[in-house]
């Protein structure tokens, strides 16, 4: 059975790159009917952010990436928070020492800092690698602080096969004797994730390509314990567009790059998830880019993951989001839009009709106030807006005539719904021998003050009501006087 895990550090918000890793891990497991595990890697105590674990869990819940094992869910391999597994790591680190694949290092902070000053790129000089058994035992008995380092082979090459990038090889002479257990008794990421992945039965390790060159160190740990290596799946880098047209690694300077910020800005979770699924993965034999989570589970395969960096395009995400919003039913749309409406809506406004018109005109929920502003209050506009070549309106006389006729007609209309309004106004076009488009253009400009609007003239009047419609036509007639 395929078993994957998402193992974030609770150090802040959920970055889009983290969410993509979680999504791909989830899809690899679920495509084959496997298991998806959440594990919180909180051993870097200095970088912990209060509440970050809750953000991680709520993000997975909102996006539907439900984990089979993890905090609050349980399972056979708990605990699922690394700080609660501290004793486990020390036990396995000491096993490595006993087997000759790791060693105690008693170097002081001052010595290491001096070493770094002398050679900033040289790394650790393996000073404690060959201490005698007696020296080690004496230091331990005396309570001398220590770390445990991995004893890297000094010759040869370590290779592994990645499912996306193929065979990766590193000369062992380039590998540093990395720290496995820190002086505070906590493990480093480089050690604990290997132990946890093995103990939790993880078969596929999914992570960013920045770990490609680190993985030989992890492969050597598996080999030292005699454990079967997992399948490695390294994902392509996520890039952002710079102002000068170039691209660089995705960061805050490119815009909102956390899932929470995107949701606050009016993006739908399902749209974000669909879009990031395509950042580095190409579906096979598919004529659509639109996938719900079940569709992704069915379509996703590792061989569709690209080596090439993926560019996060906010314009493409905005388009995706708009398409998702437009497909919402009106009830769901009204439910979602509530938190984004900051303006006071007058009693004369037909709110339900207004939101129905706006639903197909916005690309993110946060645009709602701007888009509905003209319904609430007539914007300032110049009478030149009435002139229109397409509708053959070259002077203001025809506009004034149309509006006077429309006002007279509308005063006698009791039911201000779209169909009644349209039926009532149509005879004006025949009377004045003008096209319907000319008639409706004049009225629409008068009641909206805008060249482009969601909905036509009669739909806008249904939203703002009879009194406001007539008042706006009077404003237009004053401009034309």
C-alpha positions as CSV (number, residue, x, y, z in Angstrom):
1,X,0.0,0.0,0.0
2,X,1.2,3.5,-0.9
3,X,1.8,5.6,2.2
4,X,2.7,9.3,2.0
5,X,3.0,12.0,4.6
6,X,2.9,15.8,4.8
7,X,5.3,16.9,7.5
8,X,5.3,20.7,7.8
9,X,7.1,22.8,10.4
10,X,4.7,25.1,12.4
11,X,6.7,28.2,11.6
12,X,3.9,30.5,10.2
13,X,1.4,30.6,7.4
14,X,0.7,27.9,4.9
15,X,2.9,28.8,1.9
16,X,1.5,27.9,-1.6
17,X,4.6,25.6,-2.0
18,X,3.7,23.8,1.2
19,X,0.2,23.3,0.1
20,X,1.3,21.9,-3.3
21,X,3.5,19.4,-1.5
22,X,0.6,18.4,0.7
23,X,-1.7,18.1,-2.3
24,X,0.7,16.0,-4.3
25,X,1.4,13.7,-1.3
26,X,-2.3,13.3,-0.8
27,X,-2.9,12.5,-4.5
28,X,-0.1,10.0,-4.8
29,X,-1.5,8.1,-1.9
30,X,-5.2,8.3,-2.8
31,X,-4.7,7.5,-6.5
32,X,-3.7,4.0,-5.4
33,X,-6.1,3.8,-2.5
34,X,-3.3,4.4,0.0
35,X,-2.8,6.3,3.2
36,X,-2.0,10.0,3.9
37,X,-0.4,11.0,7.2
38,X,0.0,14.4,8.8
39,X,3.1,14.8,11.0
40,X,4.1,18.0,12.7
41,X,7.9,18.6,12.6
42,X,8.4,21.0,15.5
43,X,11.9,20.2,16.6
44,X,13.3,23.5,15.5
45,X,12.1,25.2,18.8
46,X,13.4,28.7,17.9
47,X,11.3,29.0,14.8
48,X,8.0,27.9,16.3
49,X,5.0,30.2,15.8
50,X,2.0,29.9,18.2
51,X,-1.1,28.9,16.3
52,X,0.7,27.7,13.2
53,X,-0.3,24.1,13.8
54,X,-3.9,25.1,13.9
55,X,-3.4,26.9,10.6
56,X,-2.0,23.8,9.0
57,X,-4.8,21.6,10.2
58,X,-7.5,24.1,9.2
59,X,-6.0,24.5,5.7
60,X,-6.0,20.8,5.1
61,X,-9.6,20.6,6.3
62,X,-10.8,23.5,4.1
63,X,-9.2,22.0,1.0
64,X,-10.4,18.5,1.7
65,X,-7.0,17.0,2.2
66,X,-8.1,14.8,5.0
67,X,-5.4,12.7,6.6
68,X,-5.8,9.1,7.7
69,X,-3.4,9.4,10.6
70,X,-2.1,12.5,12.5
71,X,-2.8,14.8,15.4
72,X,-6.4,14.8,16.6
73,X,-7.0,11.7,14.4
74,X,-4.7,9.2,15.9
75,X,-3.5,6.0,14.3
76,X,-1.1,3.2,14.9
77,X,2.1,5.2,14.6
78,X,1.7,8.1,17.0
79,X,2.5,10.4,18.5
80,X,2.4,12.6,15.4
81,X,4.1,15.6,16.8
82,X,7.9,15.2,16.8
83,X,8.5,17.0,20.1
84,X,6.5,14.2,21.7
85,X,8.8,11.6,20.1
86,X,12.1,12.9,21.6
87,X,13.2,9.7,23.3
88,X,12.7,7.7,20.1
89,X,15.3,9.7,18.2
90,X,17.9,9.5,20.9
91,X,17.4,5.7,21.0
92,X,18.0,5.4,17.3
93,X,20.9,7.9,17.3
94,X,22.7,5.8,19.9
95,X,22.1,2.7,17.8
96,X,24.0,4.4,15.0
97,X,26.8,5.2,17.3
98,X,27.0,1.6,18.5
99,X,27.1,0.4,14.8
100,X,29.8,2.9,13.9
101,X,27.7,5.2,11.7
102,X,27.6,8.1,14.1
103,X,29.7,9.6,16.9
104,X,29.5,11.9,19.9
105,X,30.9,15.4,19.3
106,X,31.9,17.5,22.3
107,X,33.2,20.6,20.5
108,X,32.2,23.8,22.2
109,X,30.3,26.6,20.6
110,X,33.4,28.8,20.8
111,X,35.5,26.2,18.9
112,X,32.9,25.8,16.2
113,X,32.6,29.6,15.8
114,X,36.4,30.0,15.5
115,X,36.5,27.1,13.0
116,X,33.8,28.9,10.9
117,X,35.8,32.2,11.1
118,X,38.8,30.5,9.7
119,X,37.0,28.7,6.9
120,X,33.4,29.8,6.4
121,X,32.8,27.2,3.7
122,X,34.7,24.2,5.2
123,X,32.1,22.9,7.6
124,X,33.0,20.8,10.5
125,X,36.6,19.4,10.7
126,X,35.6,16.0,12.2
127,X,37.6,16.8,15.3
128,X,35.7,14.3,17.5
129,X,35.2,11.6,14.8
130,X,38.0,9.4,16.1
131,X,37.9,10.0,19.9
132,X,38.8,6.9,21.8
133,X,36.1,5.0,23.6
134,X,37.7,6.0,26.9
135,X,37.6,9.7,26.0
136,X,33.9,9.5,25.0
137,X,32.9,7.6,28.1
138,X,34.8,10.1,30.4
139,X,33.1,13.1,28.7
140,X,29.7,11.5,29.0
141,X,30.3,10.6,32.7
142,X,31.5,14.2,33.3
143,X,28.3,15.6,31.8
144,X,30.1,17.4,28.9
145,X,27.5,18.7,26.5
146,X,27.4,16.8,23.2
147,X,25.8,16.5,19.8
148,X,25.6,13.3,17.8
149,X,27.0,13.5,14.2
150,X,26.5,11.2,11.3
151,X,29.8,9.5,10.3
152,X,29.9,10.0,6.5
153,X,32.0,7.7,4.3
154,X,35.0,9.6,3.1
155,X,35.3,7.9,-0.3
156,X,33.1,6.7,-3.1
157,X,29.7,7.9,-4.3
158,X,26.2,7.7,-2.9
159,X,23.4,7.6,-5.5
160,X,19.6,7.3,-5.4
161,X,16.9,7.4,-8.0
162,X,14.3,10.1,-7.9
163,X,10.9,9.5,-9.6
164,X,11.0,12.9,-11.3
165,X,14.7,13.8,-11.7
166,X,16.2,10.4,-12.3
167,X,19.5,9.2,-10.8
168,X,21.2,11.7,-8.4
169,X,24.8,11.0,-7.3
170,X,27.0,12.8,-4.8
171,X,30.7,12.2,-4.1
172,X,30.9,11.2,-0.4
173,X,33.9,13.5,0.0
174,X,31.4,16.4,-0.4
175,X,29.1,15.2,2.5
176,X,29.6,16.9,5.9
177,X,29.3,15.0,9.1
178,X,25.9,16.5,9.8
179,X,24.4,16.8,13.3
180,X,21.7,14.2,14.1
181,X,20.9,15.1,17.7
182,X,21.4,18.6,19.1
183,X,22.8,19.5,22.5
184,X,19.3,20.2,23.8
185,X,18.3,16.6,23.2
186,X,16.2,17.4,20.1
187,X,16.9,15.8,16.7
188,X,17.6,17.8,13.6
189,X,15.2,17.5,10.6
190,X,18.0,15.6,8.8
191,X,17.6,12.7,11.2
192,X,14.1,12.6,12.7
193,X,12.2,12.6,9.4
194,X,14.1,9.5,8.3
195,X,13.3,7.7,11.6
196,X,9.7,8.8,11.5
197,X,9.2,7.9,7.8
198,X,10.5,4.4,8.5
199,X,8.5,3.8,11.7
200,X,5.3,5.2,10.1
201,X,5.7,3.0,7.0
202,X,6.0,5.8,4.5
203,X,6.7,4.5,1.0
204,X,6.9,7.7,-0.9
205,X,8.6,10.8,0.3
206,X,7.3,13.9,-1.5
207,X,9.1,17.3,-1.1
208,X,10.6,20.2,-3.0
209,X,13.6,19.9,-5.3
210,X,15.7,22.0,-2.9
211,X,16.2,18.7,-1.1
212,X,17.6,16.8,-4.1
213,X,21.3,17.2,-3.0
214,X,20.5,16.5,0.7
215,X,18.9,13.2,0.0
216,X,22.1,11.1,-0.3
217,X,22.7,11.8,3.4
218,X,19.2,10.4,4.2
219,X,19.8,7.4,1.9
220,X,22.9,6.6,3.9
221,X,20.9,6.6,7.1
222,X,18.5,4.1,5.6
223,X,21.4,2.0,4.5
224,X,23.1,2.2,7.9
225,X,20.0,0.9,9.7
226,X,19.4,-1.7,7.0
227,X,16.1,-0.2,6.1
228,X,14.6,-0.2,2.6
229,X,14.8,3.2,1.0
230,X,11.5,4.9,0.2
231,X,10.5,6.2,-3.3
232,X,11.6,9.8,-3.6
233,X,9.5,12.3,-5.4
234,X,11.1,15.8,-5.7
235,X,8.8,18.6,-7.0
236,X,9.9,21.4,-9.3
237,X,10.6,24.8,-7.9
238,X,7.8,27.4,-7.7
239,X,8.8,30.7,-9.4
240,X,7.1,34.1,-9.4
241,X,7.1,36.8,-12.1
242,X,9.2,39.9,-11.4
243,X,8.3,43.4,-12.6
244,X,11.0,43.3,-15.3
245,X,9.6,40.1,-16.8
246,X,12.2,37.7,-15.3
247,X,11.3,35.0,-12.8
248,X,12.7,34.1,-9.4
249,X,11.8,31.8,-6.5
250,X,8.2,32.6,-5.4
251,X,8.2,34.9,-2.4
252,X,6.1,37.6,-0.7
253,X,7.4,40.2,-3.1
254,X,5.4,38.6,-5.9
255,X,2.1,39.0,-4.0
256,X,0.0,36.9,-1.7
257,X,1.7,33.5,-1.5
258,X,0.0,32.1,1.6
259,X,-3.2,30.1,1.3
260,X,-4.7,32.2,4.1
261,X,-4.0,35.5,2.3
262,X,-5.5,34.2,-0.9
263,X,-8.7,33.2,0.8
264,X,-8.9,36.5,2.6
265,X,-8.5,38.2,-0.8
266,X,-11.6,36.4,-2.1
267,X,-10.2,33.3,-3.8
268,X,-12.1,30.0,-3.4
269,X,-10.3,27.1,-1.8
270,X,-11.3,24.7,-4.7
271,X,-10.0,27.2,-7.3
272,X,-6.6,27.6,-5.5
273,X,-6.3,23.8,-5.1
274,X,-7.1,23.2,-8.8
275,X,-4.6,25.8,-10.0
276,X,-1.7,24.7,-7.8
277,X,-2.3,21.1,-8.9
278,X,-1.2,22.2,-12.4
279,X,2.0,24.0,-11.1
280,X,4.4,21.2,-12.1
281,X,1.9,18.5,-13.1
282,X,0.3,17.9,-16.5
283,X,-2.7,15.7,-16.8
284,X,-2.6,13.0,-19.5
285,X,-5.3,12.5,-22.0
286,X,-7.4,15.3,-20.6
287,X,-9.2,18.0,-22.5
288,X,-9.9,20.1,-19.4
289,X,-7.9,22.0,-16.8
290,X,-10.7,21.9,-14.3
291,X,-10.6,19.2,-11.7
292,X,-12.3,18.7,-8.4
293,X,-10.5,16.7,-5.7
294,X,-12.0,13.4,-6.8
295,X,-11.0,14.2,-10.4
296,X,-7.5,14.9,-9.3
297,X,-7.3,11.7,-7.4
298,X,-8.3,9.7,-10.4
299,X,-6.0,11.6,-12.9
300,X,-2.8,12.2,-10.9
301,X,0.2,10.1,-11.6
302,X,3.9,10.8,-10.7
303,X,5.0,10.5,-14.3
304,X,3.0,13.6,-15.1
305,X,5.2,15.7,-12.7
306,X,7.7,18.0,-14.6
307,X,11.3,18.7,-13.8
308,X,11.0,22.3,-15.0
309,X,10.2,25.1,-12.6
310,X,6.6,26.2,-12.5
311,X,5.7,29.9,-12.7
312,X,2.9,31.0,-10.3
313,X,0.8,33.3,-12.6
314,X,-1.6,35.4,-10.6
315,X,-3.5,36.3,-13.8
316,X,-4.1,32.6,-14.5
317,X,-5.2,32.0,-10.9
318,X,-7.6,35.0,-11.1
319,X,-9.1,33.5,-14.3
320,X,-9.5,30.1,-12.6
321,X,-11.1,31.7,-9.6
322,X,-13.6,33.7,-11.7
323,X,-14.6,30.5,-13.5
324,X,-15.3,28.8,-10.2
325,X,-17.3,31.8,-8.9
326,X,-19.4,32.0,-12.0
327,X,-20.4,28.3,-11.6
328,X,-21.6,28.8,-8.1
329,X,-25.4,28.6,-7.6
330,X,-26.9,31.9,-6.4
331,X,-27.6,30.6,-2.8
332,X,-24.0,29.5,-2.3
333,X,-22.7,32.7,-3.8
334,X,-24.7,34.9,-1.4
335,X,-23.5,32.8,1.5
336,X,-19.8,33.2,0.5
337,X,-20.0,36.9,-0.4
338,X,-21.4,38.1,2.9
339,X,-18.1,38.6,4.7
340,X,-16.8,40.6,1.8
341,X,-19.6,43.2,1.6
342,X,-18.5,46.2,3.6
343,X,-20.8,48.9,2.1
344,X,-24.2,49.7,3.5
345,X,-26.9,48.6,1.0
346,X,-29.9,50.9,0.8
347,X,-33.4,49.4,1.3
348,X,-34.4,50.3,-2.3
349,X,-31.8,47.9,-3.6
350,X,-32.9,44.4,-4.8
351,X,-30.0,42.7,-3.2
352,X,-30.7,39.3,-4.5
353,X,-31.0,40.5,-8.1
354,X,-27.9,42.6,-7.7
355,X,-25.7,39.7,-6.5
356,X,-27.1,37.5,-9.2
357,X,-25.9,40.0,-11.8
358,X,-22.5,40.5,-10.1
359,X,-21.7,36.8,-9.7
360,X,-20.7,36.5,-13.4
361,X,-18.8,39.8,-13.4
362,X,-16.3,39.3,-10.6
363,X,-13.1,37.2,-10.5
364,X,-12.6,37.2,-6.7
365,X,-15.0,37.8,-3.9
366,X,-13.2,40.9,-2.6
367,X,-14.2,42.8,-5.8
368,X,-17.8,42.9,-4.7
369,X,-17.8,46.4,-3.1
370,X,-16.2,48.0,-6.1
371,X,-18.5,46.2,-8.6
372,X,-21.7,47.1,-6.8
373,X,-20.8,50.7,-6.0
374,X,-22.8,52.1,-9.0
375,X,-25.9,50.4,-7.8
376,X,-25.7,52.1,-4.5
377,X,-24.8,55.6,-5.7
378,X,-24.7,57.0,-9.2
379,X,-21.1,57.8,-10.1
380,X,-20.0,61.1,-11.6
381,X,-19.9,60.9,-15.4
382,X,-19.7,63.2,-18.4
383,X,-22.6,63.4,-20.9
384,X,-20.1,62.5,-23.7
385,X,-20.5,58.9,-22.4
386,X,-23.9,58.8,-24.2
387,X,-22.3,59.2,-27.7
388,X,-21.7,55.8,-29.3
389,X,-20.6,55.0,-32.9
390,X,-21.8,51.4,-32.7
391,X,-25.4,52.5,-31.9
392,X,-25.1,55.5,-34.2
393,X,-25.6,58.1,-31.5
394,X,-23.7,61.1,-32.8
395,X,-25.6,63.9,-30.9
396,X,-27.4,64.5,-27.7
397,X,-30.8,65.2,-29.2
398,X,-31.7,61.6,-29.7
399,X,-30.5,60.8,-26.2
400,X,-32.7,63.5,-24.7
401,X,-35.7,62.3,-26.7
402,X,-35.2,58.7,-25.7
403,X,-34.9,59.6,-22.0
404,X,-38.0,61.8,-22.0
405,X,-40.0,59.0,-23.6
406,X,-38.5,56.4,-21.2
407,X,-39.4,58.6,-18.2
408,X,-42.9,59.0,-19.3
409,X,-43.3,55.3,-19.9
410,X,-41.6,54.2,-16.6
411,X,-43.8,56.5,-14.5
412,X,-46.7,54.3,-15.5
413,X,-45.0,51.0,-14.8
414,X,-46.0,49.5,-11.5
415,X,-44.0,46.2,-11.6
416,X,-40.3,47.0,-11.9
417,X,-39.1,43.6,-12.9
418,X,-36.9,43.0,-15.9
419,X,-39.4,41.4,-18.2
420,X,-42.1,44.0,-17.5
421,X,-39.7,46.9,-18.0
422,X,-38.3,45.5,-21.2
423,X,-41.8,44.9,-22.6
424,X,-42.9,48.4,-21.6
425,X,-39.9,50.2,-23.1
426,X,-39.7,48.3,-26.5
427,X,-42.5,50.4,-28.2
428,X,-40.3,53.5,-27.8
429,X,-37.8,52.0,-30.3
430,X,-40.6,51.5,-32.9
431,X,-42.1,55.0,-32.2
432,X,-38.7,56.7,-32.7
433,X,-37.6,54.4,-35.5
434,X,-34.4,53.5,-33.7
435,X,-32.8,50.2,-32.9
436,X,-33.3,48.4,-29.6
437,X,-29.6,48.8,-28.9
438,X,-29.8,52.5,-29.2
439,X,-32.7,52.7,-26.9
440,X,-31.2,50.6,-24.2
441,X,-27.8,52.2,-24.5
442,X,-29.2,55.6,-23.6
443,X,-31.2,54.3,-20.7
444,X,-28.4,52.2,-19.3
445,X,-25.9,55.1,-19.3
446,X,-28.5,57.2,-17.5
447,X,-29.3,54.7,-14.8
448,X,-25.7,53.5,-14.3
449,X,-23.3,56.3,-15.3
450,X,-21.0,53.6,-16.7
451,X,-20.0,52.4,-20.2
452,X,-19.7,48.7,-19.1
453,X,-22.0,47.2,-16.5
454,X,-23.1,43.9,-15.2
455,X,-26.6,43.5,-16.7
456,X,-28.5,45.6,-19.1
457,X,-30.6,48.7,-18.5
458,X,-33.8,46.9,-17.4
459,X,-31.9,44.6,-15.1
460,X,-30.1,47.5,-13.5
461,X,-33.5,49.3,-13.0
462,X,-34.9,46.2,-11.4
463,X,-32.1,46.3,-8.9
464,X,-32.3,50.0,-8.0
465,X,-36.1,50.4,-8.1
466,X,-38.5,52.8,-9.6
467,X,-37.8,56.0,-7.7
468,X,-34.0,55.7,-8.0
469,X,-34.3,54.9,-11.8
470,X,-36.4,58.0,-12.4
471,X,-34.2,60.1,-10.3
472,X,-31.1,59.0,-12.3
473,X,-32.9,59.7,-15.6
474,X,-33.6,63.2,-14.3
475,X,-29.9,63.7,-13.5
476,X,-29.1,62.7,-17.1
477,X,-31.7,65.1,-18.5
478,X,-30.1,67.9,-16.5
479,X,-26.7,67.0,-18.0
480,X,-28.2,67.2,-21.4
481,X,-30.2,70.4,-20.9
